[in-house]
Amino acid sequence: TLQQLMVKQYSRSAAGDEVLHARDVRPPPVLLKTARYLCTYVLDLDQNGQPDPRWRDDRKRSTSMPALVGNLEVFISDRFRMIEKDLAVQGFSASGFKVDHDAIRCFEMAVRYHLLMSYACREAAVTEFDPVLNWKMMGNYASSLHNLYMHARRFCDPATARVWCGNEDRLRSYIFLSRLPAPGTRGTEVQTSIETGMAMSIQTMLTRLAALCPDVLQGPRVRAAIRAIEAYYSNDYAAFFSIVRQEKDSDPLFLCAMHAQFTRMRVRALNAVNRAYRGNFRTSTLVPLLGCNSGGEAMNICTAMGLATRDKKGDDGSTTPSA
């Protein structure tokens, strides 16, 4: 029935509303079931070819088949915000004081979901998908997850902490990479200010982890994320895309987080190459340097930036040296 498909919609707190108490909202086990339902059933509704009563035909829609952009992404993001709100009321948040296994799992799923959306919706129009807002929401969930991990490490016995933080190595890498600027942000002065603040946030997090649980910093995913961040802030585009190649078969979501910085790193790389060679280069040499899959993709990037090369593009998208 339609009632069985209902999931609590997000609502802002307004002046005059009654203050919510923990007893008034869904507890962590119920919220975890809700998050799993959203990610295992609702997220794939655009793929199964079956209508769903939540997207019934009306005057605003020509079909009851939901699309990812504009339908599913908006619906699931809204419901995750309500999950976060219910958790915050109970003390599970970036500034909270409680820790719970199911709350940790909820935030882990929320971070993964928004990372996936940052890549899956990358070509959507800004009117349908806001990459900056999506990245900001992921950062909020990542901050809460960081706090819960720290509480688990600090207040739980080691055996319990190991179980509750079993996914910490991968999720910590996402948390670190979420501190880099959102895809789609522009403005040199504003961007510089944002990056400075984010760099300080990363350093603070590293200092706290080194003091409380230095073993976390030795995880392979965390080490890769730290190397990527160092490459980003040092403008070392060669090292950045080398990490992409090294990690391409290890964790798709890690690459989604890296992909958010591709445009910036490619611009930096091409500016440096153009200053050095003044257009006297072949795009085939840029394929590994820019993290591209083919010479045709590298040529498209050069064309978009207005850079001339010594290659010409064939009908099949390949590149060959010009005469």
N, C-alpha and C positions, 0 to 999 in steps of 0.2 A: 504494500500500500504506500501511498504518498507519505503518510506519517512516518513510515519506517525509513524513508529516505531523507528526512529532515535533519539538518545540521545547524547548530546555533549560529545565527548571523551576528557579525560584529556590530556593536553599538557603542557610540561615544558616551562617556559620562557627562551629564549636564548638571548645571547648578540646580539645586533643589531635589535632585535624585537621592534616593536613600543610599546610604553607604553600604556597599556589598561586604558581606562577611564570608569567611571560608565555607561556612555551612550552606551558603546560598548558591554556590557555584559547583560545577562538575569537579570531582576529585581527580587526581592524576591518573588512576587506572582507566577511568572513563575517557579522559582527554586523550590518552594514548590509543584507545580503541578508535576514537574519532579520527586522530591523525593517520592511523593505519588505514582506515576506511577511505579517507580522502586520497591517499597516495596509492593504494592498491586497487581501488575500484573507480573512483570519480576521475582520476587523472587520465585514464585510458578510454574514457567514453567516446572520444573522437575517433578511436581506432576500431571499435567493435562493430560499427555499422548498425547499431540498434538505437531506436529512439528512447528517450528517457523523460519521464513526466516532469522533471525539473526544467526541461527546455521545451515545453509544449508550444505548439504553433500559436502565435498571436499576431496582432497587426504589425508589430515591430520586427517580426522574424518570418522568414520564408520557409524555414525548416526547423524541425525539432532535433536535428543532429547537431550537437554542440561542436564548436571549433576550439582548439587550444587557446589561441589568441583571442581575447575579447569575451570568451565564455568561461572555459575551464580555469584559466589562469586567474581571472578576476574572482571567480567563485571560491577557489581553494585558498587564494591569498587572503581573502576576507575571513574565511573560517579559521585560518591559522592565526590571524590577529585576535580572534575571539578566544582561541585556545591560550594564546599568550596572556590575554587579559585575565582569564580565569586562573591561570597559574600565578600571575602577579598578585592577585587578591590573596592567595594562600601563602605568599612569601617566597615563591620561586621566580626570581627575576635577576636582572643585572645588579640591582641594589638590595636584593632580598637576603634573608638570613637562614633559609631552610634548604635542604637538599633531599631529593627523592629519586629513586631509580627510574620511575615512569616519567617524571618531569624531565630528567636528562634525555630520555629517549624521544620525548616530544620535541624538544629543542633541536636534537640531532636531525630529526626528520624535517623540521622547518628549514634548517640551514641547507640541507641537501636539496630540498625542493626549490628554494630560491636560486641556488647555484645552477640547477638544471634549467630553470626558466631564463636565467641570464643568457644562456647559450641557445636554448630552443627557440626563444622569441627574439633573437638578435636582429633579425631582418624585418621585424614588424614595424609598422608606422608608430611614431611617438604618440599619436592620438589613441592608439590601441594598447600600447605597452610602454610603460615608462621605465627604462633601464636604471635610471638613477634612484627612483623610488624603490624598485625591486632590490637594488644593492643596499639601500639604506635599511630596509626591513630585514634583510639577511644579516646585516651588521648588528642590528638590535638583538636578534635571536642569538647570534654568535656571542655577544657580550653576556647575555644571560647564561648561555651554556658554559662560557669560561668561568663565570662565578660559581655555577653549580659544581663544575669539576674541581675548582679550588676548595669549596666546602667539603666535598667528598674526600679529597686528599687530606684535608686538615682535621676533620671531625670524625670520619669513619675509621674503623679498624682496617689495616692494610688489605686483608682478604676481601672485605666488602668493597673497598675502593677499587681494587683490581677488577672486580666484576662490573661494578657500576660504571667504571671508566674504561671498559674494554675496547671501545671504539675511539679512544682519545687521540691516538696517534694520527689517524686520518682526519678526524674532526678538528684537531688542533691545527693541522695544516690549512684547513679551510678558514678557521678563525683568523690565522695570521694573514692569509691572502685577502680576507674580507676587509682588512685594514688599508689595502691599497685603494686608490680612487675608483669611483664607479665608472663603468663604461658609459660614454656619452657626455661626460662632463667637459666643459670648455672654459676658456678664459685664463690667460697666463698668470695674472696676479692672484686671482682667486684660487687657481689650481695650486700655485706655489704655497699659499697659506694653508690650504687643505692638506697638501702632502706633508708639510712641516708638522702639523698637528697629528697626522696619522703616524708619521715616523716616531714621534714622541710616545704615542700610544703603544706602538709595537715594542719600543725599548722598555717601557714600564712593564709590559706584560712579560718580556724576557727576564727582566730583573726579578720579578716576583716568582716566576717559575724556577729560576736558578736557585733562589733562596729556599723555596718550599719543596719542590720536587724536580731536581736537576735531571733525573732519569728520563723525564718526559721530553727533554730537549734532545735526547739521543735517538729518538724514534726516526726511522728512515723517511717517513712522510714529512715530519716536522723539519728535519734537516734540509730536505729538498725545498720546502717552503721558505725557510730562512735564506737559503742560497738564492732563490728566485727574488726575494725582497731585496737582498743586497745588490743583485744585478740590476734591479729596477732603479734603485736610488743612486747607483753609481753609473747609470746609463750604459751598462755593459750588455748591449743587446746580443752579442755573440754568446755570452754565458747564459743569458735568459733563454734563448731559443735552443741552446744545447741542453738545458734542463728539460725543455719541452720534448725534445727527441728522446732523452733518456727515460722519461716518465710516460711516454705515449701508450705503453702497454700495461701500465701498473694500476691506474685509477682514473677512469673517465671524468669524474667530478673534479679531481685535481686539475685536469686539463681545462675543464670549464672555467675554473677560477683563474687559471693562467690566461685563457683566451680573452678574458675581460681587459687585459693589458696589451693585447696584440697590436692594436692600432697605434697606441702611443710608442711602443717599442719599435714598430716598423718605421714610423715617422723619424724617430731618432736615428735608426740605422741608415735610412735612405739619405737623410741630411748629411750624415758623416761620410757616406760613400760618395755622394754627389760633390761634396767639398773636395774630396781627395781625387776623384777621377773625372769630374766635370762631364758626366754622362758617357764617358768612354768605358763602358762596361757592358757585359752581357747579362741578361736576366737569369741565365742558367747558373751563374755564380751566386745569385741572390737567393736561390731556392732554400738552401740550408740556413743561410743567414737570416732570412725573414720567417722561417718556419712554414714555408709554403709546401704544397703538395706537388706542384708542377711549375714549369717555366711560364706557362700561360697565366697562372695565378699571380706569379711575380710580376709579369708584364702588366697585368691589369692594375696592380697596386701602383706601379711606376706611372702608368697612364693617368690614374686618378690623382696623383700628386704633380702631374705635369712635367715628369722627368723623361727626357729622351734617352734611348738606349741604342746599342748597336744591333739589336735584334728586330726581327719582323715576325708578326704573328701569322701562323698558318690557319687554314680553314678549320682544322681540327683542334685549335686552341694551343698547339705546340708552338715553340719559339725556335727560330733558326737565325744564324748570323746573317746580317744584311750584306749585300754586295758592296 
